[in-house]
Amino acid sequence: MTYDPLEAEMIKDLLESGGIAVVLRSSKVTPYPVNIGKMGEIRILVREEDREAAEKVIRGEGEEKPDDQDR
């Protein structure tokens, strides 16, 4: 969950680039830019079976770094 639409889109793009389907949900009413409590909340939804993989992608785990390949 986030309150920043740009951050939500970046997380969505990151997850989708890893093959994880994502849906963004918000209670925000478009003509009224209100970010108070749940009104500004953006939820990032993934399938239950993708949850663990999505959390790893967001934390940056499980990726090989180019410098690590030579060691």
N, C-alpha and C positions, 0 to 999 in steps of 0.2 A: 504494500500500500504506500502511496505517496500523495502529496498535495500539489506537486508540480507536473503539469501536463507534458513539458519537455522531457523531464526525467522519466515519466511513464513511457513515452514513445521510445526513448533510448533503451530502456530495459526491454521493451517489446521487441525492438529491432535486434538486440543482442540475443535474446532467447530464440527468436525466429531464425537467426543465422545459424543457430545450433540445432535446428530442426524441431524446435518445440513450438507447438501451436499456442497462441496467446490471444486472450480477449481482454480488452480494457473496459471497465465499468465505472461509471461516475453518476452521482446524484445531482451533479451541477446542472442548473437550468441555463442553457446557452446565452440568452439575452442578458442575464444577470450574473456578472462576474463575482459571485460570492464565494469566499473560501472559508466559511465559518463551520467548524466542526465537520460533521458528516457531509455537509453540502459541498465541500471542496475536495473530498476524498476520492482518489482514483485507485480502484482495485485492479491488480494485475492477476488475471486468472489463468491457470494452466490445468490440464487434466491431472487427476490424482496420481496416475501412473508416471507422469512427467515431473512431479513435484521435487523429488530428490535431485534429479538431473538439473532442473531449473535452478535450484538453490546452489548447486555446485558451479554452474555457469556464472551466476551472479557474484559468487564469492571468488571466482577466478581459479577454482581448483580443477585439477585434472587436465590442465593444458601444459604441454611441453613447451619450455622456453627454448628459443633457438640456441642460446649459449649452453644449455644443458645437454644438447645432443652430442657435442664433441667430448664430453667428459666420461 
